[in-house]
Amino acid sequence: MKVAKVNAGTDLADPAAPAWSSVAAEAVALAPVALAAQPTEYIRVAWANRPYGKTAEAKVAAASDGSKLYVRVEWADDAKPNTEFQDAVGAVLGDGSLATLGDANSPLTLWYWENGRGALNLTAKGPGIFSKAGAGVTGTGANGNGKWAAVLSGPASAAKGKLGVAVWNGSNEERAGLAAVSRAWLALE
């Protein structure tokens, strides 16, 4: 995936910013994190006959102003209202197992944004096994016309690796390892 170069001072933090209209987006196929990979027996039993990771596709674009990498993700919103859990998205960075959101031997970086909560910089060591990794990540999201669009940003040095995305559908009670994740890594250029 090509990371668009933009001038410093260009507004990319807002998912509706006009600058995003000139950045090419790629459609990315998503699939649920495997039930067998879930970290607890409770989750594996409780979700055995229940669909999750229902978001099948996201559109992803990336841009950098030399200081920060900005990742914009857009996906269809479920018309069913959220109750306890909110919709969320993550930009996954690294070189480990994308299908399981990393593991203990090959953790991944997860720039995570949740509606109503904001952004977190996390280390992912498997489905639902996340820990805070410090500051330096920001995120904003907007919902309209049956779609979410969110922008996550962090250090520009992340633009030299691989990118994946994860989406959590809050109205389906998706959280932790119950997510839809990219089927393949996007190499950032």
Backbone as ProteinMPNN parsed JSONL, in Angstrom:
{"seq_chain_A": "MKVAKVNAGTDLADPAAPAWSSVAAEAVALAPVALAAQPTEYIRVAWANRPYGKTAEAKVAAASDGSKLYVRVEWADDAKPNTEFQDAVGAVLGDGSLATLGDANSPLTLWYWENGRGALNLTAKGPGIFSKAGAGVTGTGANGNGKWAAVLSGPASAAKGKLGVAVWNGSNEERAGLAAVSRAWLALE", "coords_chain_A": {"N_chain_A": [[0.842, -1.166, 0.0], [0.579, 2.135, -0.877], [1.935, 4.859, 0.839], [0.794, 7.993, 1.056], [2.499, 11.025, 0.53], [2.317, 14.046, 2.211], [2.139, 17.607, 2.669], [3.596, 19.183, 5.536], [1.465, 20.24, 8.128], [-0.878, 19.75, 6.797], [-4.239, 18.893, 7.215], [-4.926, 15.895, 8.465], [-5.911, 14.469, 10.563], [-8.652, 14.51, 10.907], [-11.222, 12.438, 9.843], [-12.931, 13.293, 7.827], [-11.573, 15.222, 6.47], [-10.698, 17.26, 3.677], [-8.244, 16.617, 2.444], [-8.018, 13.829, 2.429], [-9.422, 12.993, 0.207], [-7.692, 12.928, -1.928], [-6.049, 10.799, -1.448], [-5.285, 7.531, -2.196], [-7.328, 4.733, -1.509], [-7.447, 1.362, -0.309], [-9.375, -1.586, -0.699], [-9.892, -3.86, 1.847], [-10.084, -7.18, 2.739], [-11.748, -8.721, 5.461], [-11.73, -11.044, 8.204], [-13.072, -13.159, 10.819], [-11.267, -13.452, 13.941], [-9.988, -16.571, 14.669], [-12.038, -18.882, 16.445], [-10.886, -20.962, 17.907], [-8.479, -19.821, 18.624], [-9.064, -18.038, 20.619], [-8.564, -16.673, 23.906], [-9.741, -17.817, 26.251], [-11.587, -20.553, 27.664], [-14.216, -19.985, 28.281], [-14.953, -17.948, 26.411], [-14.648, -19.396, 24.024], [-16.667, -21.338, 24.305], [-19.027, -19.805, 24.818], [-19.301, -18.341, 22.446], [-19.466, -20.21, 20.482], [-21.629, -20.916, 18.77], [-22.354, -18.534, 17.702], [-22.248, -15.809, 15.558], [-19.427, -13.68, 14.929], [-17.069, -10.984, 14.397], [-18.135, -9.779, 12.173], [-17.831, -7.759, 10.257], [-17.028, -7.51, 6.983], [-15.361, -6.151, 5.218], [-13.083, -3.428, 4.84], [-12.121, -0.09, 3.979], [-8.973, 1.206, 3.409], [-6.602, 3.768, 3.874], [-3.451, 5.462, 3.739], [-1.253, 8.007, 4.91], [1.479, 10.334, 5.202], [3.081, 13.02, 6.88], [5.699, 13.271, 7.238], [6.298, 13.523, 9.882], [4.304, 12.186, 11.247], [2.469, 9.117, 10.821], [-0.585, 8.565, 9.274], [-3.486, 6.699, 9.391], [-6.344, 5.929, 7.735], [-9.433, 4.433, 8.161], [-12.32, 3.012, 6.845], [-15.563, 1.68, 7.243], [-18.583, -0.303, 6.958], [-21.335, 0.49, 9.012], [-23.159, -1.303, 11.432], [-26.635, -1.379, 11.456], [-28.046, -1.911, 13.753], [-28.437, -0.696, 17.053], [-25.762, 0.106, 19.383], [-25.157, -1.302, 22.612], [-23.905, -2.23, 25.407], [-21.25, -2.398, 24.458], [-18.964, -0.604, 22.347], [-18.424, 0.49, 18.927], [-15.307, -0.096, 17.29], [-11.92, 0.302, 16.072], [-8.778, -0.812, 14.79], [-5.42, -0.102, 13.876], [-3.089, -2.286, 12.852], [0.228, -3.075, 13.378], [3.379, -4.444, 12.457], [4.978, -7.667, 12.315], [4.084, -10.151, 12.969], [1.711, -12.77, 13.695], [-1.051, -11.947, 12.058], [-3.629, -12.961, 11.89], [-4.235, -13.8, 14.451], [-3.885, -11.579, 15.954], [-1.232, -11.236, 16.847], [1.165, -12.896, 19.062], [2.652, -14.366, 22.031], [5.385, -14.634, 21.431], [5.782, -13.082, 19.164], [4.786, -10.194, 19.357], [2.432, -7.637, 18.368], [1.959, -4.215, 17.324], [-0.755, -2.217, 18.203], [-2.716, 0.3, 17.209], [-5.365, 1.669, 18.594], [-8.732, 2.659, 18.411], [-11.709, 3.587, 19.984], [-15.155, 4.248, 19.859], [-16.252, 6.953, 21.734], [-14.303, 6.581, 23.626], [-11.71, 7.121, 22.738], [-8.23, 7.057, 21.67], [-5.73, 4.486, 21.932], [-2.416, 3.27, 22.45], [-1.357, 0.139, 21.99], [0.101, -3.06, 22.903], [-0.193, -6.091, 21.308], [-0.609, -9.413, 22.089], [-1.939, -11.607, 21.196], [-5.365, -12.76, 20.671], [-7.369, -10.558, 22.37], [-5.426, -10.181, 24.291], [-4.017, -7.672, 25.372], [-1.908, -4.884, 26.118], [-1.099, -1.696, 27.519], [1.056, 0.451, 25.7], [2.267, 2.861, 25.997], [2.218, 6.413, 25.194], [1.491, 8.663, 22.437], [-0.16, 8.042, 20.325], [-2.948, 9.016, 18.431], [-6.459, 9.434, 17.751], [-9.459, 9.77, 15.832], [-12.931, 9.609, 15.101], [-15.818, 9.287, 12.967], [-19.279, 8.966, 12.376], [-21.628, 8.336, 9.873], [-24.139, 8.284, 7.301], [-24.459, 5.5, 7.328], [-21.914, 4.488, 7.687], [-18.704, 4.122, 9.255], [-15.856, 6.168, 9.738], [-12.536, 6.424, 10.587], [-9.547, 7.881, 11.843], [-6.337, 7.0, 12.693], [-3.31, 7.883, 14.238], [0.262, 7.985, 14.507], [3.791, 7.663, 15.225], [5.833, 8.507, 12.385], [7.731, 6.651, 11.68], [6.549, 4.168, 11.654], [5.63, 3.807, 9.127], [7.246, 2.247, 7.593], [6.8, -0.442, 7.608], [4.562, -3.18, 7.942], [1.006, -3.266, 7.538], [-2.105, -3.919, 9.03], [-5.648, -4.256, 9.652], [-8.205, -4.1, 12.168], [-11.572, -4.599, 13.137], [-14.175, -3.933, 15.381], [-17.471, -4.731, 16.058], [-19.659, -3.15, 17.884], [-22.455, -3.408, 18.366], [-22.854, -6.072, 18.057], [-21.733, -7.069, 20.271], [-18.989, -7.364, 20.132], [-15.679, -7.517, 21.261], [-12.378, -7.32, 22.711], [-10.772, -10.22, 21.707], [-12.703, -10.836, 19.867], [-13.086, -10.027, 16.952], [-13.039, -8.649, 13.596], [-10.495, -9.185, 11.324], [-7.838, -8.133, 9.137], [-7.161, -10.21, 6.354], [-4.722, -10.472, 5.194], [-1.422, -9.019, 5.323], [-0.672, -5.61, 4.532], [1.889, -4.267, 2.725], [3.632, -1.433, 3.528], [4.566, 1.303, 1.564]], "CA_chain_A": [[0.0, 0.0, 0.0], [1.339, 3.373, -0.998], [1.707, 5.892, 1.844], [0.839, 9.286, 0.381], [3.285, 12.077, 1.184], [1.592, 15.313, 2.223], [2.871, 18.706, 3.289], [3.401, 19.413, 6.964], [0.357, 21.155, 8.375], [-2.098, 19.267, 6.15], [-5.145, 18.293, 8.194], [-5.245, 14.49, 8.212], [-6.466, 13.866, 11.775], [-10.099, 14.453, 10.749], [-11.537, 11.499, 8.763], [-13.671, 13.978, 6.766], [-10.731, 16.282, 5.917], [-10.606, 17.225, 2.213], [-6.98, 16.019, 1.997], [-8.185, 12.383, 2.231], [-9.997, 12.707, -1.112], [-6.617, 12.71, -2.893], [-5.247, 9.648, -1.017], [-5.885, 6.274, -2.665], [-7.693, 3.752, -0.48], [-7.532, -0.025, -0.762], [-10.363, -2.443, -0.039], [-9.208, -4.916, 2.594], [-10.99, -8.233, 3.21], [-11.617, -9.03, 6.883], [-12.271, -12.329, 8.651], [-13.032, -13.252, 12.284], [-10.179, -14.15, 14.613], [-10.48, -17.951, 14.866], [-12.562, -19.205, 17.771], [-9.907, -21.82, 18.587], [-7.375, -18.989, 19.105], [-9.519, -17.173, 21.703], [-7.734, -16.968, 25.071], [-10.361, -18.531, 27.364], [-12.597, -21.567, 27.374], [-15.513, -19.317, 28.35], [-15.237, -17.3, 25.121], [-14.8, -20.431, 22.996], [-17.966, -21.992, 24.492], [-20.11, -18.82, 24.713], [-19.42, -17.843, 21.085], [-19.359, -21.354, 19.556], [-22.708, -20.903, 17.782], [-22.742, -17.137, 17.553], [-21.314, -15.143, 14.632], [-18.714, -12.475, 15.357], [-16.162, -10.535, 13.336], [-19.082, -9.72, 11.053], [-17.458, -6.761, 9.256], [-16.332, -8.284, 5.945], [-14.426, -5.365, 4.425], [-12.8, -2.04, 5.217], [-11.29, 0.664, 3.032], [-7.84, 1.704, 4.175], [-5.705, 4.713, 3.215], [-2.366, 5.886, 4.624], [-0.535, 9.202, 4.484], [2.456, 10.812, 6.177], [3.599, 14.378, 6.692], [7.099, 13.197, 7.634], [6.346, 13.456, 11.333], [3.334, 11.175, 11.69], [1.749, 8.257, 9.889], [-2.026, 8.631, 9.477], [-4.185, 5.58, 8.772], [-7.794, 6.158, 7.701], [-10.178, 3.192, 7.933], [-13.765, 3.226, 6.676], [-16.284, 0.407, 7.198], [-20.035, -0.204, 7.1], [-21.84, 0.411, 10.383], [-24.33, -2.141, 11.649], [-27.78, -0.511, 11.773], [-28.495, -2.215, 15.111], [-27.739, 0.191, 17.993], [-24.86, -0.468, 20.383], [-25.635, -1.248, 23.989], [-22.779, -2.193, 26.349], [-19.963, -2.273, 23.778], [-18.917, 0.397, 21.29], [-17.678, 0.17, 17.716], [-13.892, 0.223, 17.449], [-11.051, -0.048, 14.953], [-7.36, -0.798, 15.112], [-4.377, -0.235, 12.865], [-2.183, -3.299, 13.388], [1.55, -2.886, 12.781], [4.376, -5.413, 12.896], [5.304, -8.746, 11.387], [3.685, -11.41, 13.585], [0.488, -13.393, 13.204], [-2.172, -11.014, 11.945], [-4.878, -13.706, 12.092], [-4.502, -13.942, 15.884], [-3.459, -10.329, 16.594], [0.051, -11.463, 17.504], [1.29, -13.943, 20.07], [3.653, -14.027, 23.051], [6.721, -14.576, 20.83], [5.801, -12.04, 18.125], [3.712, -9.222, 19.617], [2.154, -6.617, 17.368], [1.531, -2.909, 17.81], [-2.15, -1.963, 17.866], [-3.236, 1.637, 17.436], [-6.764, 1.315, 18.82], [-9.694, 3.74, 18.66], [-13.057, 3.133, 20.324], [-16.127, 5.328, 19.936], [-16.518, 7.411, 23.088], [-13.165, 6.342, 24.516], [-10.498, 7.711, 22.195], [-7.188, 6.195, 21.11], [-4.729, 3.873, 22.799], [-1.301, 2.575, 21.835], [-1.343, -1.141, 22.692], [0.857, -4.208, 22.435], [-1.105, -7.232, 21.18], [0.071, -10.706, 22.178], [-2.946, -12.617, 20.907], [-6.713, -12.206, 20.736], [-7.786, -10.082, 23.68], [-4.295, -10.063, 25.216], [-3.494, -6.362, 25.031], [-1.402, -4.069, 27.217], [-0.757, -0.337, 27.092], [2.441, 0.559, 25.25], [2.699, 4.245, 26.083], [1.422, 7.44, 24.515], [1.963, 8.943, 21.099], [-1.147, 7.67, 19.313], [-4.2, 9.758, 18.507], [-7.487, 8.907, 16.867], [-10.77, 10.402, 15.773], [-13.859, 8.862, 14.269], [-17.09, 9.92, 12.644], [-20.273, 8.029, 11.866], [-22.652, 8.983, 9.064], [-24.538, 7.583, 6.073], [-24.301, 4.051, 7.486], [-20.5, 4.109, 7.683], [-17.738, 4.721, 10.159], [-14.533, 6.521, 9.231], [-11.674, 6.784, 11.71], [-8.137, 8.105, 11.538], [-5.39, 6.731, 13.774], [-1.993, 8.402, 13.867], [1.379, 7.745, 15.408], [5.086, 8.03, 14.652], [6.024, 8.234, 10.952], [8.613, 5.485, 11.51], [5.706, 2.994, 11.424], [5.315, 3.731, 7.697], [8.217, 1.405, 6.908], [6.519, -1.824, 7.928], [3.348, -3.795, 7.412], [-0.216, -2.751, 8.147], [-3.356, -4.67, 8.998], [-6.7, -3.566, 10.387], [-9.168, -4.901, 12.922], [-12.809, -3.866, 13.388], [-15.064, -4.513, 16.375], [-18.854, -4.291, 15.904], [-20.197, -3.067, 19.24], [-23.834, -3.881, 18.48], [-22.781, -7.531, 18.104], [-20.995, -7.334, 21.505], [-17.607, -7.716, 19.833], [-14.66, -6.867, 22.069], [-11.165, -8.119, 22.932], [-10.382, -11.014, 20.547], [-13.855, -11.07, 18.991], [-12.949, -8.955, 15.973], [-12.763, -8.963, 12.194], [-9.106, -8.776, 11.104], [-7.328, -8.287, 7.777], [-6.724, -11.572, 6.003], [-3.313, -10.41, 4.784], [-0.721, -7.78, 5.59], [-0.399, -4.642, 3.464], [3.238, -3.722, 2.863], [3.608, 0.023, 3.383], [5.643, 1.816, 0.703]], "C_chain_A": [[0.892, 1.234, 0.0], [0.935, 4.344, 0.11], [1.874, 7.233, 1.138], [1.674, 10.268, 1.196], [2.506, 13.38, 1.068], [2.441, 16.366, 2.918], [2.571, 18.783, 4.776], [2.285, 20.438, 7.136], [-0.937, 20.759, 7.684], [-2.953, 18.571, 7.19], [-5.505, 16.87, 7.78], [-5.904, 13.817, 9.408], [-7.983, 13.694, 11.692], [-10.42, 13.484, 9.599], [-12.314, 12.125, 7.611], [-12.851, 15.09, 6.111], [-10.625, 16.143, 4.401], [-9.331, 16.551, 1.692], [-7.109, 14.519, 1.733], [-8.75, 12.053, 0.849], [-8.919, 12.466, -2.17], [-5.704, 11.545, -2.519], [-5.976, 8.371, -1.431], [-6.139, 5.329, -1.498], [-7.758, 2.369, -1.111], [-8.623, -0.751, 0.007], [-9.609, -3.609, 0.586], [-10.251, -5.907, 3.101], [-10.684, -8.552, 4.674], [-12.244, -10.384, 7.18], [-12.196, -12.383, 10.178], [-11.739, -13.896, 12.775], [-10.727, -15.53, 14.972], [-10.927, -18.197, 16.308], [-11.56, -20.043, 18.569], [-8.75, -21.017, 19.172], [-7.771, -18.099, 20.282], [-8.881, -17.614, 23.021], [-8.4, -17.749, 26.208], [-11.404, -19.531, 26.871], [-13.987, -20.938, 27.366], [-15.878, -18.697, 26.997], [-15.482, -18.35, 24.043], [-16.163, -21.117, 23.097], [-19.109, -20.996, 24.238], [-20.339, -18.353, 23.282], [-19.381, -18.963, 20.042], [-20.417, -21.328, 18.452], [-23.222, -19.492, 17.512], [-21.766, -16.443, 16.607], [-20.689, -13.889, 15.248], [-17.698, -12.136, 14.263], [-16.933, -10.37, 12.044], [-18.739, -8.68, 9.988], [-16.563, -7.446, 8.223], [-15.278, -7.491, 5.191], [-14.263, -3.971, 5.014], [-12.001, -1.409, 4.087], [-10.22, 1.367, 3.842], [-6.991, 2.629, 3.307], [-4.647, 5.134, 4.226], [-1.661, 7.089, 4.03], [0.433, 9.609, 5.59], [2.875, 12.229, 5.826], [5.073, 14.44, 7.084], [7.289, 13.099, 9.124], [5.462, 12.339, 11.871], [2.839, 10.344, 10.512], [0.279, 8.342, 10.271], [-2.645, 7.46, 8.722], [-5.676, 5.85, 8.887], [-8.47, 4.853, 7.342], [-11.661, 3.541, 7.854], [-14.429, 1.857, 6.559], [-17.773, 0.653, 7.408], [-20.427, -0.37, 8.564], [-23.068, -0.49, 10.408], [-25.482, -1.225, 12.072], [-28.314, -0.739, 13.182], [-27.734, -1.335, 16.109], [-26.837, -0.569, 18.966], [-25.512, -0.388, 21.752], [-24.416, -1.122, 24.901], [-21.442, -1.901, 25.667], [-20.055, -1.309, 22.604], [-18.171, -0.129, 20.068], [-16.241, 0.644, 17.9], [-13.125, -0.239, 16.217], [-9.608, -0.016, 15.433], [-6.514, -0.853, 13.861], [-3.334, -1.151, 13.493], [-0.862, -3.186, 12.638], [2.507, -3.952, 13.314], [4.614, -6.469, 11.853], [4.935, -10.108, 11.961], [2.422, -11.954, 12.942], [-0.669, -12.403, 13.233], [-3.487, -11.709, 12.283], [-5.248, -13.857, 13.565], [-4.143, -12.682, 16.666], [-2.197, -10.539, 17.434], [0.036, -12.672, 18.413], [2.412, -13.553, 21.015], [5.047, -13.868, 22.458], [6.864, -13.482, 19.787], [4.653, -11.059, 18.346], [3.601, -8.204, 18.491], [1.822, -5.303, 18.056], [0.11, -2.686, 17.322], [-2.498, -0.535, 18.243], [-4.748, 1.48, 17.449], [-7.59, 2.567, 19.081], [-11.056, 3.127, 18.915], [-13.967, 4.35, 20.443], [-16.396, 5.673, 21.4], [-15.358, 7.263, 24.047], [-11.895, 7.027, 24.031], [-9.508, 6.668, 21.742], [-6.231, 5.691, 22.177], [-3.635, 3.261, 21.936], [-1.116, 1.286, 22.631], [-0.323, -2.101, 22.093], [-0.111, -5.382, 22.441], [-0.297, -8.515, 21.158], [-0.894, -11.853, 21.974], [-4.317, -12.013, 21.058], [-7.093, -11.825, 22.164], [-6.669, -9.928, 24.689], [-3.528, -8.793, 24.843], [-2.966, -5.679, 26.287], [-1.023, -2.702, 26.664], [0.735, -0.272, 26.78], [2.94, 1.992, 25.286], [1.793, 5.159, 25.294], [1.87, 7.57, 23.063], [1.019, 8.562, 19.983], [-2.4, 8.504, 19.527], [-5.2, 9.127, 17.546], [-8.767, 9.704, 16.948], [-11.643, 9.561, 14.859], [-15.131, 9.636, 14.043], [-18.004, 8.887, 12.019], [-21.305, 8.821, 11.075], [-22.927, 8.196, 7.802], [-24.281, 6.077, 6.138], [-22.872, 3.569, 7.476], [-19.758, 4.785, 8.823], [-16.517, 5.108, 9.347], [-13.727, 6.971, 10.439], [-10.258, 6.973, 11.2], [-7.342, 7.852, 12.806], [-4.045, 7.269, 13.331], [-0.981, 8.15, 14.966], [2.671, 8.094, 14.691], [5.233, 7.616, 13.187], [6.908, 7.021, 10.711], [7.818, 4.207, 11.255], [5.388, 2.8, 9.949], [6.277, 2.84, 6.92], [7.974, -0.074, 7.148], [5.305, -2.364, 7.215], [2.155, -3.289, 8.204], [-1.348, -3.752, 7.982], [-4.396, -3.851, 9.725], [-7.581, -4.578, 11.105], [-10.372, -4.015, 13.202], [-13.651, -4.65, 14.384], [-16.447, -3.898, 16.203], [-19.514, -4.323, 17.28], [-21.605, -3.594, 19.381], [-23.911, -5.406, 18.481], [-21.993, -7.993, 19.338], [-19.562, -7.793, 21.247], [-16.668, -6.866, 20.669], [-13.499, -7.835, 22.214], [-10.787, -8.878, 21.657], [-11.497, -11.303, 19.57], [-13.921, -9.94, 17.966], [-12.859, -9.526, 14.566], [-11.392, -8.372, 11.882], [-8.734, -8.978, 9.637], [-6.87, -9.724, 7.54], [-5.26, -11.617, 5.622], [-2.733, -9.049, 5.139], [-0.655, -6.913, 4.342], [1.016, -4.122, 3.709], [3.168, -2.22, 2.597], [4.816, 0.467, 2.567], [5.759, 3.313, 0.887]], "O_chain_A": [[1.834, 1.344, 0.785], [-0.249, 4.622, 0.303], [2.966, 7.568, 0.677], [1.555, 10.323, 2.42], [2.087, 13.774, -0.021], [3.359, 16.038, 3.67], [1.462, 18.494, 5.223], [2.185, 21.393, 6.366], [-1.985, 21.351, 7.944], [-2.455, 17.751, 7.962], [-6.292, 16.665, 6.855], [-6.408, 12.701, 9.281], [-8.537, 12.813, 12.349], [-9.938, 13.687, 8.485], [-12.358, 11.553, 6.522], [-13.377, 15.829, 5.278], [-10.476, 15.033, 3.891], [-9.344, 15.973, 0.605], [-6.383, 13.983, 0.896], [-8.571, 10.934, 0.369], [-9.201, 11.86, -3.204], [-4.695, 11.314, -3.186], [-7.131, 8.156, -1.065], [-5.292, 5.148, -0.622], [-8.081, 2.222, -2.29], [-8.78, -0.558, 1.213], [-8.792, -4.259, -0.066], [-11.187, -5.527, 3.804], [-9.524, -8.641, 5.077], [-13.172, -10.817, 6.496], [-11.346, -11.722, 10.774], [-11.182, -14.774, 12.114], [-11.822, -15.634, 15.523], [-10.271, -17.771, 17.258], [-11.409, -19.847, 19.775], [-8.101, -21.472, 20.114], [-6.906, -17.466, 20.886], [-8.676, -18.81, 23.232], [-7.696, -18.297, 27.056], [-12.008, -19.365, 25.811], [-14.836, -21.303, 26.553], [-16.984, -18.901, 26.498], [-16.409, -18.219, 23.243], [-16.757, -21.447, 22.07], [-20.056, -21.316, 23.519], [-21.465, -18.001, 22.93], [-19.274, -18.689, 18.847], [-20.122, -21.684, 17.311], [-24.379, -19.296, 17.14], [-20.559, -16.489, 16.842], [-21.338, -13.145, 15.983], [-17.499, -12.908, 13.324], [-16.474, -10.755, 10.968], [-19.315, -8.722, 8.9], [-15.47, -7.907, 8.551], [-14.386, -8.082, 4.582], [-15.187, -3.415, 5.606], [-11.301, -2.092, 3.34], [-10.511, 2.037, 4.832], [-6.698, 2.318, 2.153], [-4.908, 5.16, 5.429], [-1.488, 7.19, 2.815], [0.238, 9.276, 6.759], [3.007, 12.593, 4.658], [5.634, 15.524, 7.244], [8.333, 12.641, 9.589], [5.821, 11.641, 12.82], [2.797, 10.805, 9.372], [-0.071, 8.209, 11.443], [-2.357, 7.256, 7.543], [-6.212, 5.983, 9.987], [-8.129, 4.229, 6.337], [-12.185, 4.273, 8.694], [-13.925, 0.976, 5.862], [-18.176, 1.676, 7.961], [-19.921, -1.249, 9.262], [-23.908, -0.439, 9.51], [-25.311, -0.385, 12.956], [-28.964, 0.14, 13.748], [-26.51, -1.235, 16.023], [-27.102, -1.716, 19.323], [-26.326, 0.499, 22.011], [-23.944, -0.011, 25.142], [-20.591, -1.224, 26.245], [-21.092, -1.209, 21.949], [-17.387, -1.073, 20.163], [-15.982, 1.645, 18.57], [-13.607, -1.054, 15.43], [-9.263, 0.714, 16.362], [-6.839, -1.556, 12.904], [-2.763, -0.832, 14.537], [-0.837, -3.198, 11.407], [2.447, -4.315, 14.488], [4.477, -6.22, 10.655], [5.43, -11.126, 11.479], [2.105, -11.64, 11.795], [-1.195, -12.067, 14.294], [-4.365, -11.105, 12.9], [-6.421, -14.021, 13.901], [-4.101, -12.705, 17.896], [-2.106, -10.083, 18.574], [-0.966, -13.378, 18.524], [3.055, -12.521, 20.823], [5.822, -13.041, 22.939], [7.973, -13.002, 19.552], [3.662, -11.082, 17.615], [4.56, -7.95, 17.763], [1.448, -5.282, 19.229], [-0.196, -2.938, 16.156], [-2.57, -0.187, 19.422], [-5.347, 1.186, 16.414], [-7.201, 3.427, 19.87], [-11.51, 2.26, 18.168], [-13.599, 5.356, 21.049], [-16.725, 4.801, 22.203], [-15.416, 7.765, 25.17], [-11.086, 7.47, 24.846], [-9.879, 5.529, 21.459], [-5.959, 6.36, 23.174], [-3.895, 2.79, 20.829], [-0.761, 1.328, 23.809], [0.066, -1.973, 20.932], [-0.771, -5.645, 23.446], [0.587, -8.69, 20.32], [-0.698, -12.943, 22.51], [-4.445, -10.879, 21.52], [-7.133, -12.675, 23.054], [-6.929, -9.578, 25.839], [-2.539, -8.83, 24.111], [-3.501, -5.866, 27.38], [-0.671, -2.568, 25.492], [1.563, -0.849, 27.485], [3.951, 2.303, 24.657], [0.745, 4.75, 24.792], [2.546, 6.69, 22.53], [1.349, 8.735, 18.809], [-2.858, 8.679, 20.656], [-4.825, 8.38, 16.643], [-9.117, 10.245, 17.998], [-11.149, 8.887, 13.955], [-15.484, 10.524, 14.818], [-17.57, 8.042, 11.236], [-21.799, 9.849, 11.539], [-22.041, 7.513, 7.288], [-23.93, 5.455, 5.135], [-22.619, 2.38, 7.28], [-20.131, 5.862, 9.288], [-16.182, 4.439, 8.37], [-14.184, 7.803, 11.223], [-9.827, 6.315, 10.253], [-7.635, 8.416, 13.86], [-3.674, 7.125, 12.166], [-1.297, 8.106, 16.155], [2.644, 8.755, 13.653], [4.817, 6.526, 12.793], [6.843, 6.418, 9.639], [8.359, 3.253, 10.694], [4.92, 1.73, 9.559], [6.134, 2.695, 5.706], [8.868, -0.887, 6.912], [5.049, -2.055, 6.051], [2.271, -2.933, 9.377], [-1.518, -4.351, 6.921], [-4.062, -2.847, 10.355], [-7.687, -5.739, 10.709], [-10.223, -2.823, 13.472], [-13.821, -5.862, 14.258], [-16.584, -2.675, 16.201], [-19.882, -5.387, 17.78], [-21.936, -4.177, 20.414], [-24.935, -5.97, 18.867], [-21.63, -9.164, 19.441], [-18.988, -8.526, 22.052], [-16.837, -5.651, 20.774], [-13.614, -9.016, 21.886], [-10.51, -8.255, 20.632], [-11.271, -11.948, 18.546], [-14.719, -9.013, 18.102], [-12.634, -10.721, 14.373], [-11.15, -7.194, 12.144], [-9.25, -9.88, 8.975], [-6.275, -10.359, 8.41], [-4.621, -12.665, 5.71], [-3.455, -8.058, 5.243], [-0.588, -7.426, 3.225], [1.306, -3.594, 4.783], [2.691, -1.796, 1.544], [5.945, 0.061, 2.84], [6.604, 3.949, 0.257]]}, "name": "protein", "num_of_chains": 1, "seq": "MKVAKVNAGTDLADPAAPAWSSVAAEAVALAPVALAAQPTEYIRVAWANRPYGKTAEAKVAAASDGSKLYVRVEWADDAKPNTEFQDAVGAVLGDGSLATLGDANSPLTLWYWENGRGALNLTAKGPGIFSKAGAGVTGTGANGNGKWAAVLSGPASAAKGKLGVAVWNGSNEERAGLAAVSRAWLALE"}
